[in-house]
Structure formats: C-alpha cells, structure tokens
Amino acid sequence: MRFHIITIFPEAFDSYLKESIIGRAIEAKKIKVLFYNPLSYCKPKERVDGRPYGGGPGMVLRPEVFIKCIEKALKVISKNKKAKTKIINFSPSGKKFDTMYAKNSAKKYTDIILISGRYEGIDARVKKIFKADDISIGDYVLTGGELPAMVLLDSISRQISGVLGKYESLEEERVSSSIVYTRPEILKYKNKNYKVPKVLLSGNHKLIEEWKNSSKK
Ligand code: SAH
C-alpha cells in the first residue's frame, strides 16, 4: 500500500512515521509514504490560499496547486498498471471514518491519496474533479488535515497483512480490551493499594477470556 499525502506541512509527519509499528512497516516496505507539497507548485510570491467567494472568515486553499499535486501522485501511481486508487479529502462534515472503512480500504486499494486541508479547506472544485471522498475523523474541528491523514494511515496500515505481528493481529480480532494491567501486582499510591484483578493471575485462560470480553464495554 502506498499513501500519497498532499500537505503544506509534510514535516508534521516526520517523527510519527519513524516510530514503532508504522516505522517498521515502512522499513519492511509493507507501506510506503510519499509527500506532495502544494507550496512547491506556487510561483515565487504566489500564495497557496485566497479569499473565499461569497465572503466569510478565513482563507481557502487554491485549486490549481492541489490539482498539480494530485496529478503528480496519479502519474506516480500510473506506473503500476494494476494500481487501484482512492482519493480522500478531509473535512469535519465528511463521512465518519471507522474500522470498516479502514478494512475495506486495505483490501481494495494499492494507492490512497490523502488531501490534508488547512484554513477553511480546499476549493470545492478539486473534490468534484477527482471524485474524492469527504472523510471526517470525528465531530470536532482540527486545525488541519495532517492529523486525520495520520489517523487513516495508521489504522489502514494495521489492516495490511504483515504490519502487525501475527500474535497482535489475532489478539486484536479476538479480544482486545482497553482495561489492561502489568507489574506490579499491587500498586501503592497515596497509602492505598491498587490490585490487579485476581482472575488475570489465575492462569485459567477460559475465565480470563470471559473477563476480557465482559470488560470490553
Ligand atoms: N470550516 C471548515 C473547517 C476547516 S478545518 C469546514 O467546515 O470544513 C481545516 C482542515 O482541517 C480541513 O480542511 C480538514 O482537512 C481538516 N479537519 C479539521 N477537522 C477535521 C475532522 N474532524 N476530520 C477530518 N478533517 C478535519
């Protein structure tokens, strides 16, 4: 899977992409991340944004430089005759992203173009021309589409075979609970003892699984 990220802030991705599972997935070439910066298509002194037609606050990202980035990405992608491409634009009012979307994307596509907006977003004609999906990662407004791009990249990558270890992915499918414990068995904090639930120390796998399932919610 190749992720083609269009952003005016590519450095925002640097440290995250180096770490842990995603860092290893890139090293092992399970995924590849390429960047396209609309600023590099601006002529000297040309701005990447413009005032919105119809008035209102904030600035709108100009279509031409984003179109150039998408065309560049599509050109790179077209070298693979079997490529299957999805183009995603981010917007707080888009379709809500979830695990199903991540699973389907990992299955269906070889290349995903992620358009990270800023300010008031990108001129709407870009989405129309390229039939981009409008995707939201939640009901809140962020400063830019870089975090949403990282969220999709991370969760879609986890669905690609070989990115998670065999044990991790099986565990995630079977029982993944957010209530977890490690050493010490008894944690002392401000004169109180906080114990690990007994069942987890029992060695009884059936009971442990039942407990994990019931603690899932
Ligand atoms: N008024 C604009 C807000 C733009 S926020 C609107 O209603 O669309 C600036 C950029 O941040 C957006 O273009 C988008 O790329 C990103 N963004 C902000 N919140 C987001 C969210 N919840 N999900 C996905 N992208 C988001």
Residues whose N, C-alpha, C, O or C-beta is under 5 A from the ligand:
A	BS01	SAH	F90 S91 P92 I115 S116 G117 R118 Y119 E120 G121 I122 I135 S136 I137 G138 Y140 V141 L142 T143 G144 G145 P148
